Amino acid sequence: RFKPARVLKGSVSSSKEKGVLRQVLTVSQFAIAQVFVIATLLVGKQIYYMMHQDLGFNTEAVAYLQTPWDDFSIDKRLVLEQELKRIPEIQNVSLGGMPPASFNMATRMGIFKKDGQEFIQELQILNGDTEYLKLYDIELLAGRPALNDTIEEYVINETGMRAFGFKDPEKIVGQYLELNSHQRLIVGVMQDFNQRSLKDKVMPLMLTGDTSRDRRTNFRTLHVKLTGTSSGWQNTIVKVEQLYQEVYPGEEFRLTFVDESISKFYKQEQRIATLLNWATGLAVLISC
């Protein structure tokens, strides 16, 4: 605000207080903008890490098809499974419950007796046929899968094994676990995988078959592993939908890729990232 005439007359008076205040405000403004920029970059990297980190099972080129919930019978689902296996672009098909990571969770209380001790543990139950572990590339550390799709044998995860006092997977194979006053055989131990987002702990879990098929089936979802690249999957999906409408005419077709389903775990983080992007843009704009 200096005026040239006053400068030439030598009557200019400087105000150190105003200069210091101006400098403090300018530095603070840019510092705040930098904080927003750094926070945005960190949140973005964290979300990318969570959405691309290995959860312990295969999610690439895997989708699941949900069937009508009010159909309690397995019959139509078996027909659809056989028809899907005939599509050349589908590498593998499995019948079961929901994918290894989902919002659905059924649990039961398991009791294990060892050396006079009684271990009581809540266990998440996952239903799947004999192809389920293979389709999702879930590694067996010991034992074997269930012999068939309806027998009530259990494959337990590492966390469940440790909850019952075992460290060696080979030691728990062949032991019996009590559920609802019935003794059930543990036939295998599978590698741990995340059942939820990476923010949640791995829970004790058991995989079993369609043990209540005579009343209502637990195999209400078909899981498919596709071949080729994503550019050619659309034609495959069209074929799957046509077969689905033949078996379930007029019913809603719901095919979801597993990686899309997992991204829903991080909706809150994605909203925060969007807000941070806007705040960062505004802070930088004001600073400029």
C-alpha positions as CSV (number, residue, x, y, z in Angstrom):
1,R,0.0,0.0,0.0
2,F,3.0,2.3,-0.2
3,K,2.4,5.4,-2.3
4,P,5.2,6.5,-4.7
5,A,4.9,10.2,-3.7
6,R,5.4,9.4,0.0
7,V,8.3,7.1,-0.8
8,L,10.1,10.0,-2.7
9,K,9.5,12.3,0.2
10,G,11.0,9.8,2.6
11,S,7.9,9.8,4.8
12,V,7.3,6.1,4.7
13,S,6.8,4.4,8.0
14,S,7.3,0.6,8.2
15,S,5.1,-1.6,10.4
16,K,7.0,-4.6,11.6
17,E,4.0,-6.0,13.4
18,K,1.8,-6.1,10.3
19,G,4.7,-7.7,8.3
20,V,5.2,-10.4,10.9
21,L,1.5,-11.2,11.0
22,R,1.3,-11.3,7.3
23,Q,4.2,-13.8,7.2
24,V,2.7,-16.0,9.9
25,L,-0.6,-16.2,8.1
26,T,1.1,-17.0,4.8
27,V,3.2,-19.7,6.2
28,S,0.3,-21.2,8.2
29,Q,-1.8,-21.2,5.1
30,F,0.7,-23.2,3.1
31,A,1.4,-25.5,6.0
32,I,-2.3,-26.4,6.3
33,A,-2.4,-27.0,2.6
34,Q,0.6,-29.3,2.8
35,V,-1.0,-31.2,5.7
36,F,-4.1,-31.8,3.6
37,V,-2.0,-33.0,0.6
38,I,0.0,-35.4,2.8
39,A,-3.1,-36.8,4.5
40,T,-4.8,-37.3,1.1
41,L,-1.8,-39.2,-0.2
42,L,-1.6,-41.4,2.9
43,V,-5.3,-42.2,2.9
44,G,-5.2,-43.0,-0.8
45,K,-2.3,-45.4,-0.4
46,Q,-3.9,-47.1,2.6
47,I,-7.1,-47.7,0.7
48,Y,-5.2,-49.0,-2.3
49,Y,-3.3,-51.3,0.0
50,M,-6.4,-52.7,1.7
51,M,-8.2,-53.3,-1.6
52,H,-5.2,-55.0,-3.3
53,Q,-3.7,-56.9,-0.4
54,D,-3.9,-60.7,-0.6
55,L,-6.7,-61.8,1.7
56,G,-5.5,-65.4,1.7
57,F,-7.7,-66.7,-1.1
58,N,-8.1,-66.2,-4.9
59,T,-10.3,-63.3,-6.0
60,E,-9.1,-63.0,-9.6
61,A,-11.6,-63.9,-12.3
62,V,-14.0,-65.4,-9.6
63,A,-17.7,-64.5,-9.4
64,Y,-20.6,-65.8,-7.5
65,L,-24.3,-66.2,-8.6
66,Q,-27.0,-65.9,-5.9
67,T,-30.1,-68.0,-6.4
68,P,-33.7,-67.3,-5.1
69,W,-33.7,-67.4,-1.3
70,D,-37.2,-68.9,-1.1
71,D,-36.2,-72.0,-3.0
72,F,-35.2,-74.5,-0.3
73,S,-34.4,-77.4,-2.6
74,I,-31.0,-78.2,-4.1
75,D,-32.5,-79.7,-7.3
76,K,-32.5,-76.6,-9.6
77,R,-29.2,-75.5,-8.3
78,L,-27.6,-78.9,-9.3
79,V,-29.1,-78.6,-12.8
80,L,-27.7,-75.0,-13.1
81,E,-24.3,-76.2,-11.9
82,Q,-24.1,-78.9,-14.6
83,E,-25.2,-76.5,-17.3
84,L,-22.5,-73.9,-16.2
85,K,-19.8,-76.6,-16.4
86,R,-20.5,-77.0,-20.1
87,I,-19.6,-73.4,-20.8
88,P,-16.0,-73.5,-22.2
89,E,-15.1,-70.1,-20.7
90,I,-15.8,-71.3,-17.2
91,Q,-12.8,-73.2,-15.6
92,N,-14.5,-74.4,-12.4
93,V,-17.9,-74.3,-10.6
94,S,-18.6,-74.8,-7.0
95,L,-21.9,-74.9,-5.0
96,G,-21.9,-73.5,-1.5
97,G,-22.8,-70.5,0.7
98,M,-21.3,-67.1,0.4
99,P,-17.7,-66.4,-0.6
100,P,-14.9,-66.7,1.9
101,A,-15.1,-62.9,2.6
102,S,-18.6,-61.5,2.9
103,F,-21.0,-59.6,5.2
104,N,-22.9,-62.8,5.9
105,M,-21.9,-64.8,9.0
106,A,-23.4,-67.9,10.6
107,T,-21.9,-69.1,13.8
108,R,-22.1,-72.1,16.2
109,M,-20.6,-72.9,19.6
110,G,-18.0,-75.6,19.5
111,I,-16.8,-77.6,22.5
112,F,-13.5,-79.4,22.5
113,K,-12.3,-81.6,25.3
114,K,-8.5,-82.2,25.7
115,D,-6.5,-83.5,28.6
116,G,-9.3,-82.8,31.1
117,Q,-9.8,-79.3,29.8
118,E,-12.9,-78.0,28.0
119,F,-12.5,-75.4,25.3
120,I,-15.6,-73.5,24.3
121,Q,-15.3,-71.4,21.2
122,E,-17.7,-69.6,18.8
123,L,-17.0,-70.7,15.2
124,Q,-18.0,-69.1,12.0
125,I,-19.6,-71.7,9.6
126,L,-18.8,-71.7,5.9
127,N,-20.6,-74.1,3.6
128,G,-19.1,-75.4,0.4
129,D,-18.9,-78.5,-1.7
130,T,-15.7,-80.5,-2.5
131,E,-14.6,-78.0,-5.1
132,Y,-14.9,-74.9,-2.9
133,L,-11.4,-74.9,-1.5
134,K,-9.9,-75.6,-4.9
135,L,-11.9,-72.8,-6.7
136,Y,-10.7,-70.2,-4.2
137,D,-7.2,-71.6,-3.9
138,I,-7.4,-72.0,-0.1
139,E,-4.4,-74.1,1.0
140,L,-4.9,-77.2,3.1
141,L,-2.1,-77.4,5.8
142,A,-3.1,-80.9,6.9
143,G,-5.7,-83.6,6.4
144,R,-8.2,-83.6,3.5
145,P,-11.5,-82.0,2.3
146,A,-14.8,-83.6,3.2
147,L,-15.5,-86.8,1.4
148,N,-18.7,-85.6,-0.2
149,D,-21.1,-82.5,-0.3
150,T,-23.5,-83.6,2.4
151,I,-21.4,-85.3,5.1
152,E,-20.9,-83.3,8.3
153,E,-17.1,-83.3,8.4
154,Y,-15.1,-80.1,9.3
155,V,-12.1,-78.4,7.9
156,I,-11.0,-75.9,10.5
157,N,-8.8,-72.8,10.0
158,E,-5.5,-72.1,11.8
159,T,-7.1,-69.6,14.2
160,G,-9.7,-72.2,15.2
161,M,-7.1,-74.8,15.7
162,R,-5.1,-72.5,18.1
163,A,-8.3,-71.6,19.9
164,F,-8.7,-75.3,20.9
165,G,-5.1,-75.5,22.2
166,F,-3.3,-77.0,19.2
167,K,-0.2,-75.7,17.4
168,D,0.5,-78.5,15.0
169,P,-2.2,-78.9,12.3
170,E,-1.5,-82.6,12.0
171,K,-2.4,-83.1,15.7
172,I,-6.0,-81.9,15.5
173,V,-6.9,-83.9,12.4
174,G,-8.9,-86.9,13.4
175,Q,-10.1,-85.3,16.6
176,Y,-13.8,-84.8,17.4
177,L,-15.6,-81.6,18.1
178,E,-18.9,-81.3,19.8
179,L,-21.6,-79.1,18.2
180,N,-25.2,-79.2,19.4
181,S,-24.4,-82.3,21.6
182,H,-23.1,-84.2,18.5
183,Q,-19.5,-85.3,18.0
184,R,-18.2,-84.3,14.5
185,L,-14.9,-85.2,12.9
186,I,-12.2,-82.6,12.0
187,V,-10.7,-83.9,8.8
188,G,-8.5,-81.0,7.8
189,V,-6.8,-77.7,8.6
190,M,-6.9,-74.8,6.1
191,Q,-4.8,-71.7,5.9
192,D,-6.1,-68.6,7.6
193,F,-7.8,-66.0,5.3
194,N,-9.6,-62.7,6.1
195,Q,-13.4,-63.2,6.3
196,R,-13.9,-59.4,6.5
197,S,-11.8,-56.3,5.7
198,L,-8.2,-56.1,6.8
199,K,-9.4,-53.9,9.7
200,D,-11.0,-57.0,11.3
201,K,-9.3,-60.0,13.0
202,V,-9.4,-63.5,11.5
203,M,-12.1,-65.5,13.2
204,P,-12.1,-69.2,14.1
205,L,-13.9,-70.8,11.2
206,M,-15.0,-74.2,9.9
207,L,-15.9,-75.3,6.4
208,T,-18.6,-78.0,6.1
209,G,-21.0,-79.3,3.4
210,D,-24.7,-79.1,2.8
211,T,-25.6,-80.9,6.1
212,S,-29.3,-79.9,6.3
213,R,-30.2,-80.6,2.6
214,D,-33.1,-82.9,3.6
215,R,-34.8,-79.8,5.2
216,R,-33.4,-76.8,3.4
217,T,-30.2,-76.5,1.4
218,N,-27.3,-74.3,2.5
219,F,-25.9,-74.3,-1.0
220,R,-27.7,-71.3,-2.4
221,T,-24.8,-69.7,-4.2
222,L,-22.9,-70.9,-7.3
223,H,-19.2,-69.8,-7.6
224,V,-17.5,-69.7,-11.0
225,K,-13.9,-69.2,-12.0
226,L,-13.6,-67.7,-15.5
227,T,-10.9,-68.1,-18.0
228,G,-9.4,-65.5,-20.4
229,T,-9.2,-61.8,-19.8
230,S,-11.8,-59.4,-18.5
231,S,-12.5,-58.0,-22.0
232,G,-14.1,-61.4,-23.0
233,W,-16.1,-62.0,-19.8
234,Q,-19.1,-60.1,-20.9
235,N,-20.0,-62.7,-23.4
236,T,-19.6,-65.4,-20.7
237,I,-21.9,-63.5,-18.4
238,V,-24.5,-63.3,-21.1
239,K,-24.4,-67.1,-21.5
240,V,-24.6,-67.6,-17.7
241,E,-27.7,-65.3,-17.5
242,Q,-29.4,-67.2,-20.3
243,L,-28.9,-70.5,-18.4
244,Y,-30.1,-68.9,-15.2
245,Q,-33.3,-67.6,-16.8
246,E,-34.0,-71.1,-18.2
247,V,-33.7,-72.7,-14.7
248,Y,-35.3,-69.7,-12.8
249,P,-37.5,-67.9,-15.3
250,G,-38.5,-64.4,-14.3
251,E,-36.1,-64.3,-11.3
252,E,-33.5,-61.5,-10.8
253,F,-30.1,-62.4,-12.1
254,R,-27.4,-61.4,-9.5
255,L,-23.8,-62.1,-10.5
256,T,-21.1,-60.4,-8.5
257,F,-17.4,-60.5,-8.9
258,V,-15.6,-61.2,-5.6
259,D,-13.2,-58.3,-5.8
260,E,-16.2,-55.9,-6.3
261,S,-17.8,-57.4,-3.2
262,I,-14.6,-56.9,-1.2
263,S,-14.4,-53.2,-2.2
264,K,-17.7,-52.7,-0.3
265,F,-15.8,-53.3,2.9
266,Y,-14.1,-50.0,2.4
267,K,-17.0,-47.7,1.5
268,Q,-16.4,-45.5,4.5
269,E,-12.7,-45.1,3.7
270,Q,-13.6,-44.2,0.1
271,R,-16.0,-41.5,1.3
272,I,-13.3,-40.1,3.6
273,A,-10.9,-40.0,0.6
274,T,-13.4,-38.1,-1.5
275,L,-13.9,-35.5,1.2
276,L,-10.2,-35.2,1.7
277,N,-9.7,-34.7,-2.1
278,W,-12.2,-31.8,-2.0
279,A,-10.6,-30.3,1.1
280,T,-7.1,-30.5,-0.3
281,G,-8.2,-28.9,-3.6
282,L,-9.8,-26.1,-1.7
283,A,-6.8,-25.6,0.6
284,V,-4.4,-25.5,-2.3
285,L,-6.7,-23.1,-4.3
286,I,-6.9,-20.7,-1.3
287,S,-3.1,-20.8,-0.8
288,C,-2.5,-20.1,-4.4
